Amino acid sequence: MNKDKIIAELKKIVKPYVQDNASFDNLAEDTDFINDLKINSANLVDVILDVEDAFEIEIDNESMEQMLTVKATMDIINTKLSEK
């Protein structure tokens, strides 16, 4: 799956949880979910569950702990998709 499609899907997933809309409008690979978008840790778990559903993948705890930025999340999604 290409980068633009993943970012577009991630935007749909994180939008309901975003507290900083200015950062959301400028979402890029280096965007941090907690520091930039102000998504709290409980909602970050919801984001990860939504990512699993949207991409039909299973994310292990180790990968979950790394999913703090858009880039890290994209890398994990691509890795999990390639393992299918």
N, CA, C and O atoms as a GROMACS GRO file, in nm:
protein
  336
    1MET      N    1   0.086  -0.118   0.000
    1MET     CA    2   0.000   0.000   0.000
    1MET      C    3   0.090   0.124   0.000
    1MET      O    4   0.190   0.129   0.072
    2ASN      N    5   0.055   0.224  -0.080
    2ASN     CA    6   0.144   0.339  -0.089
    2ASN      C    7   0.123   0.437   0.027
    2ASN      O    8   0.023   0.434   0.098
    3LYS      N    9   0.223   0.523   0.043
    3LYS     CA   10   0.228   0.617   0.156
    3LYS      C   11   0.105   0.708   0.163
    3LYS      O   12   0.050   0.728   0.271
    4ASP      N   13   0.062   0.762   0.050
    4ASP     CA   14  -0.051   0.855   0.050
    4ASP      C   15  -0.180   0.788   0.094
    4ASP      O   16  -0.261   0.848   0.165
    5LYS      N   17  -0.200   0.662   0.053
    5LYS     CA   18  -0.321   0.589   0.093
    5LYS      C   19  -0.319   0.562   0.243
    5LYS      O   20  -0.422   0.574   0.310
    6ILE      N   21  -0.202   0.527   0.296
    6ILE     CA   22  -0.191   0.500   0.440
    6ILE      C   23  -0.217   0.629   0.518
    6ILE      O   24  -0.292   0.627   0.616
    7ILE      N   25  -0.156   0.739   0.477
    7ILE     CA   26  -0.176   0.866   0.547
    7ILE      C   27  -0.323   0.908   0.541
    7ILE      O   28  -0.378   0.956   0.641
    8ALA      N   29  -0.387   0.891   0.427
    8ALA     CA   30  -0.529   0.927   0.414
    8ALA      C   31  -0.614   0.844   0.509
    8ALA      O   32  -0.706   0.896   0.572
    9GLU      N   33  -0.584   0.716   0.519
    9GLU     CA   34  -0.660   0.628   0.609
    9GLU      C   35  -0.632   0.664   0.755
    9GLU      O   36  -0.723   0.665   0.838
   10LEU      N   37  -0.506   0.694   0.786
   10LEU     CA   38  -0.471   0.734   0.923
   10LEU      C   39  -0.542   0.862   0.964
   10LEU      O   40  -0.586   0.876   1.078
   11LYS      N   41  -0.553   0.956   0.870
   11LYS     CA   42  -0.624   1.081   0.900
   11LYS      C   43  -0.768   1.053   0.940
   11LYS      O   44  -0.820   1.112   1.034
   12LYS      N   45  -0.834   0.962   0.866
   12LYS     CA   46  -0.972   0.927   0.898
   12LYS      C   47  -0.980   0.863   1.037
   12LYS      O   48  -1.074   0.890   1.113
   13ILE      N   49  -0.882   0.780   1.069
   13ILE     CA   50  -0.883   0.708   1.196
   13ILE      C   51  -0.859   0.803   1.314
   13ILE      O   52  -0.930   0.794   1.414
   14VAL      N   53  -0.761   0.893   1.304
   14VAL     CA   54  -0.724   0.976   1.419
   14VAL      C   55  -0.813   1.098   1.438
   14VAL      O   56  -0.818   1.154   1.547
   15LYS      N   57  -0.882   1.142   1.334
   15LYS     CA   58  -0.959   1.266   1.341
   15LYS      C   59  -1.050   1.276   1.464
   15LYS      O   60  -1.051   1.381   1.529
   16PRO      N   61  -1.127   1.172   1.499
   16PRO     CA   62  -1.217   1.186   1.615
   16PRO      C   63  -1.144   1.207   1.749
   16PRO      O   64  -1.205   1.254   1.845
   17TYR      N   65  -1.017   1.174   1.754
   17TYR     CA   66  -0.943   1.181   1.880
   17TYR      C   67  -0.852   1.303   1.893
   17TYR      O   68  -0.796   1.329   2.000
   18VAL      N   69  -0.837   1.378   1.784
   18VAL     CA   70  -0.744   1.490   1.779
   18VAL      C   71  -0.793   1.606   1.865
   18VAL      O   72  -0.910   1.644   1.861
   19GLN      N   73  -0.700   1.663   1.944
   19GLN     CA   74  -0.731   1.780   2.026
   19GLN      C   75  -0.670   1.908   1.968
   19GLN      O   76  -0.706   2.018   2.010
   20ASP      N   77  -0.577   1.894   1.873
   20ASP     CA   78  -0.509   2.010   1.813
   20ASP      C   79  -0.533   2.007   1.662
   20ASP      O   80  -0.459   1.942   1.588
   21ASN      N   81  -0.637   2.077   1.619
   21ASN     CA   82  -0.674   2.072   1.478
   21ASN      C   83  -0.572   2.135   1.384
   21ASN      O   84  -0.560   2.093   1.269
   22ALA      N   85  -0.497   2.234   1.431
   22ALA     CA   86  -0.395   2.296   1.345
   22ALA      C   87  -0.288   2.192   1.309
   22ALA      O   88  -0.245   2.184   1.194
   23SER      N   89  -0.246   2.114   1.407
   23SER     CA   90  -0.148   2.009   1.379
   23SER      C   91  -0.207   1.901   1.289
   23SER      O   92  -0.138   1.846   1.204
   24PHE      N   93  -0.335   1.871   1.308
   24PHE     CA   94  -0.401   1.770   1.224
   24PHE      C   95  -0.402   1.814   1.078
   24PHE      O   96  -0.379   1.733   0.988
   25ASP      N   97  -0.428   1.943   1.055
   25ASP     CA   98  -0.431   1.994   0.918
   25ASP      C   99  -0.295   1.981   0.850
   25ASP      O  100  -0.287   1.972   0.728
   26ASN      N  101  -0.188   1.980   0.929
   26ASN     CA  102  -0.052   1.970   0.876
   26ASN      C  103   0.009   1.832   0.901
   26ASN      O  104   0.131   1.818   0.904
   27LEU      N  105  -0.075   1.731   0.919
   27LEU     CA  106  -0.028   1.597   0.949
   27LEU      C  107   0.074   1.550   0.846
   27LEU      O  108   0.049   1.555   0.725
   28ALA      N  109   0.188   1.506   0.896
   28ALA     CA  110   0.296   1.458   0.810
   28ALA      C  111   0.360   1.338   0.878
   28ALA      O  112   0.318   1.297   0.987
   29GLU      N  113   0.461   1.281   0.814
   29GLU     CA  114   0.526   1.162   0.869
   29GLU      C  115   0.585   1.185   1.008
   29GLU      O  116   0.588   1.093   1.090
   30ASP      N  117   0.633   1.305   1.034
   30ASP     CA  118   0.697   1.332   1.164
   30ASP      C  119   0.599   1.376   1.272
   30ASP      O  120   0.640   1.412   1.382
   31THR      N  121   0.468   1.375   1.241
   31THR     CA  122   0.367   1.413   1.340
   31THR      C  123   0.361   1.311   1.453
   31THR      O  124   0.354   1.190   1.428
   32ASP      N  125   0.366   1.361   1.576
   32ASP     CA  126   0.358   1.277   1.695
   32ASP      C  127   0.213   1.279   1.745
   32ASP      O  128   0.154   1.385   1.764
   33PHE      N  129   0.158   1.160   1.766
   33PHE     CA  130   0.016   1.153   1.806
   33PHE      C  131  -0.010   1.221   1.940
   33PHE      O  132  -0.112   1.289   1.956
   34ILE      N  133   0.079   1.203   2.036
   34ILE     CA  134   0.056   1.257   2.170
   34ILE      C  135   0.098   1.404   2.179
   34ILE      O  136   0.019   1.488   2.222
   35ASN      N  137   0.220   1.434   2.138
   35ASN     CA  138   0.272   1.571   2.153
   35ASN      C  139   0.213   1.671   2.053
   35ASN      O  140   0.187   1.786   2.090
   36ASP      N  141   0.192   1.629   1.929
   36ASP     CA  142   0.142   1.722   1.827
   36ASP      C  143  -0.011   1.725   1.819
   36ASP      O  144  -0.072   1.832   1.817
   37LEU      N  145  -0.072   1.607   1.815
   37LEU     CA  146  -0.217   1.600   1.798
   37LEU      C  147  -0.292   1.600   1.930
   37LEU      O  148  -0.415   1.611   1.932
   38LYS      N  149  -0.217   1.588   2.040
   38LYS     CA  150  -0.276   1.590   2.176
   38LYS      C  151  -0.376   1.476   2.197
   38LYS      O  152  -0.477   1.492   2.266
   39ILE      N  153  -0.346   1.360   2.137
   39ILE     CA  154  -0.430   1.241   2.159
   39ILE      C  155  -0.382   1.178   2.290
   39ILE      O  156  -0.263   1.151   2.306
   40ASN      N  157  -0.474   1.154   2.383
   40ASN     CA  158  -0.431   1.096   2.510
   40ASN      C  159  -0.405   0.946   2.495
   40ASN      O  160  -0.447   0.885   2.397
   41SER      N  161  -0.334   0.889   2.591
   41SER     CA  162  -0.290   0.750   2.578
   41SER      C  163  -0.406   0.651   2.568
   41SER      O  164  -0.394   0.550   2.499
   42ALA      N  165  -0.516   0.679   2.636
   42ALA     CA  166  -0.633   0.590   2.626
   42ALA      C  167  -0.689   0.592   2.484
   42ALA      O  168  -0.724   0.487   2.430
   43ASN      N  169  -0.697   0.709   2.426
   43ASN     CA  170  -0.746   0.720   2.288
   43ASN      C  171  -0.647   0.663   2.188
   43ASN      O  172  -0.686   0.619   2.080
   44LEU      N  173  -0.519   0.665   2.222
   44LEU     CA  174  -0.418   0.607   2.133
   44LEU      C  175  -0.442   0.457   2.117
   44LEU      O  176  -0.421   0.402   2.009
   45VAL      N  177  -0.486   0.393   2.222
   45VAL     CA  178  -0.522   0.251   2.214
   45VAL      C  179  -0.638   0.233   2.116
   45VAL      O  180  -0.637   0.140   2.035
   46ASP      N  181  -0.737   0.322   2.122
   46ASP     CA  182  -0.849   0.318   2.028
   46ASP      C  183  -0.800   0.336   1.884
   46ASP      O  184  -0.847   0.268   1.793
   47VAL      N  185  -0.706   0.427   1.864
   47VAL     CA  186  -0.649   0.450   1.731
   47VAL      C  187  -0.586   0.321   1.681
   47VAL      O  188  -0.607   0.281   1.566
   48ILE      N  189  -0.508   0.256   1.766
   48ILE     CA  190  -0.440   0.132   1.726
   48ILE      C  191  -0.542   0.023   1.690
   48ILE      O  192  -0.525  -0.049   1.592
   49LEU      N  193  -0.648   0.010   1.769
   49LEU     CA  194  -0.753  -0.088   1.739
   49LEU      C  195  -0.820  -0.055   1.606
   49LEU      O  196  -0.852  -0.145   1.527
   50ASP      N  197  -0.842   0.074   1.580
   50ASP     CA  198  -0.902   0.116   1.453
   50ASP      C  199  -0.808   0.087   1.336
   50ASP      O  200  -0.854   0.050   1.228
   51VAL      N  201  -0.678   0.105   1.358
   51VAL     CA  202  -0.578   0.073   1.254
   51VAL      C  203  -0.584  -0.076   1.222
   51VAL      O  204  -0.581  -0.116   1.105
   52GLU      N  205  -0.593  -0.159   1.326
   52GLU     CA  206  -0.603  -0.304   1.303
   52GLU      C  207  -0.724  -0.337   1.217
   52GLU      O  208  -0.714  -0.416   1.123
   53ASP      N  209  -0.838  -0.277   1.249
   53ASP     CA  210  -0.960  -0.303   1.172
   53ASP      C  211  -0.949  -0.252   1.028
   53ASP      O  212  -0.985  -0.323   0.934
   54ALA      N  213  -0.901  -0.131   1.012
   54ALA     CA  214  -0.896  -0.068   0.880
   54ALA      C  215  -0.802  -0.141   0.785
   54ALA      O  216  -0.831  -0.155   0.666
   55PHE      N  217  -0.690  -0.189   0.838
   55PHE     CA  218  -0.591  -0.253   0.752
   55PHE      C  219  -0.594  -0.406   0.761
   55PHE      O  220  -0.516  -0.474   0.696
   56GLU      N  221  -0.686  -0.458   0.844
   56GLU     CA  222  -0.700  -0.602   0.863
   56GLU      C  223  -0.568  -0.667   0.902
   56GLU      O  224  -0.524  -0.765   0.841
   57ILE      N  225  -0.506  -0.609   1.005
   57ILE     CA  226  -0.379  -0.661   1.057
   57ILE      C  227  -0.391  -0.678   1.207
   57ILE      O  228  -0.484  -0.627   1.270
   58GLU      N  229  -0.295  -0.750   1.265
   58GLU     CA  230  -0.290  -0.766   1.410
   58GLU      C  231  -0.159  -0.704   1.458
   58GLU      O  232  -0.051  -0.736   1.408
   59ILE      N  233  -0.170  -0.615   1.555
   59ILE     CA  234  -0.053  -0.542   1.605
   59ILE      C  235  -0.019  -0.593   1.745
   59ILE      O  236  -0.101  -0.588   1.836
   60ASP      N  237   0.103  -0.643   1.760
   60ASP     CA  238   0.147  -0.696   1.889
   60ASP      C  239   0.185  -0.581   1.983
   60ASP      O  240   0.200  -0.466   1.940
   61ASN      N  241   0.201  -0.613   2.110
   61ASN     CA  242   0.230  -0.510   2.212
   61ASN      C  243   0.358  -0.434   2.183
   61ASN      O  244   0.364  -0.312   2.202
   62GLU      N  245   0.461  -0.503   2.139
   62GLU     CA  246   0.588  -0.437   2.110
   62GLU      C  247   0.571  -0.332   2.000
   62GLU      O  248   0.624  -0.221   2.011
   63SER      N  249   0.497  -0.367   1.896
   63SER     CA  250   0.471  -0.271   1.787
   63SER      C  251   0.384  -0.156   1.836
   63SER      O  252   0.407  -0.041   1.798
   64MET      N  253   0.285  -0.187   1.920
   64MET     CA  254   0.197  -0.083   1.973
   64MET      C  255   0.276   0.026   2.044
   64MET      O  256   0.248   0.145   2.028
   65GLU      N  257   0.374  -0.016   2.122
   65GLU     CA  258   0.454   0.080   2.199
   65GLU      C  259   0.534   0.173   2.109
   65GLU      O  260   0.573   0.282   2.152
   66GLN      N  261   0.559   0.132   1.987
   66GLN     CA  262   0.637   0.214   1.893
   66GLN      C  263   0.549   0.309   1.811
   66GLN      O  264   0.601   0.399   1.745
   67MET      N  265   0.419   0.289   1.814
   67MET     CA  266   0.328   0.365   1.727
   67MET      C  267   0.295   0.502   1.785
   67MET      O  268   0.180   0.530   1.819
   68LEU      N  269   0.396   0.586   1.795
   68LEU     CA  270   0.377   0.720   1.852
   68LEU      C  271   0.378   0.830   1.748
   68LEU      O  272   0.331   0.941   1.773
   69THR      N  273   0.433   0.799   1.630
   69THR     CA  274   0.437   0.898   1.522
   69THR      C  275   0.370   0.838   1.398
   69THR      O  276   0.350   0.717   1.389
   70VAL      N  277   0.337   0.924   1.305
   70VAL     CA  278   0.277   0.878   1.180
   70VAL      C  279   0.375   0.787   1.106
   70VAL      O  280   0.336   0.682   1.056
   71LYS      N  281   0.502   0.825   1.100
   71LYS     CA  282   0.603   0.744   1.029
   71LYS      C  283   0.616   0.606   1.090
   71LYS      O  284   0.615   0.506   1.018
   72ALA      N  285   0.628   0.598   1.223
   72ALA     CA  286   0.642   0.468   1.290
   72ALA      C  287   0.519   0.382   1.263
   72ALA      O  288   0.530   0.262   1.239
   73THR      N  289   0.402   0.444   1.268
   73THR     CA  290   0.278   0.371   1.243
   73THR      C  291   0.273   0.321   1.100
   73THR      O  292   0.233   0.207   1.076
   74MET      N  293   0.313   0.404   1.004
   74MET     CA  294   0.317   0.362   0.864
   74MET      C  295   0.412   0.244   0.844
   74MET      O  296   0.380   0.150   0.772
   75ASP      N  297   0.529   0.250   0.908
   75ASP     CA  298   0.626   0.141   0.896
   75ASP      C  299   0.569   0.011   0.949
   75ASP      O  300   0.585  -0.094   0.887
   76ILE      N  301   0.502   0.018   1.064
   76ILE     CA  302   0.443  -0.102   1.124
   76ILE      C  303   0.331  -0.156   1.036
   76ILE      O  304   0.320  -0.277   1.016
   77ILE      N  305   0.248  -0.067   0.983
   77ILE     CA  306   0.139  -0.111   0.894
   77ILE      C  307   0.198  -0.183   0.773
   77ILE      O  308   0.152  -0.291   0.737
   78ASN      N  309   0.299  -0.125   0.711
   78ASN     CA  310   0.360  -0.187   0.593
   78ASN      C  311   0.423  -0.322   0.627
   78ASN      O  312   0.412  -0.418   0.550
   79THR      N  313   0.488  -0.330   0.742
   79THR     CA  314   0.549  -0.456   0.785
   79THR      C  315   0.442  -0.562   0.804
   79THR      O  316   0.456  -0.675   0.756
   80LYS      N  317   0.336  -0.527   0.875
   80LYS     CA  318   0.228  -0.623   0.901
   80LYS      C  319   0.157  -0.664   0.772
   80LYS      O  320   0.119  -0.780   0.757
   81LEU      N  321   0.138  -0.570   0.681
   81LEU     CA  322   0.074  -0.604   0.554
   81LEU      C  323   0.161  -0.698   0.472
   81LEU      O  324   0.110  -0.788   0.405
   82SER      N  325   0.293  -0.679   0.477
   82SER     CA  326   0.382  -0.766   0.401
   82SER      C  327   0.390  -0.907   0.460
   82SER      O  328   0.429  -1.002   0.391
   83GLU      N  329   0.355  -0.921   0.588
   83GLU     CA  330   0.357  -1.051   0.653
   83GLU      C  331   0.231  -1.133   0.625
   83GLU      O  332   0.227  -1.253   0.653
   84LYS      N  333   0.128  -1.068   0.570
   84LYS     CA  334   0.000  -1.138   0.547
   84LYS      C  335   0.012  -1.243   0.440
   84LYS      O  336  -0.086  -1.311   0.408
   0.00000   0.00000   0.00000
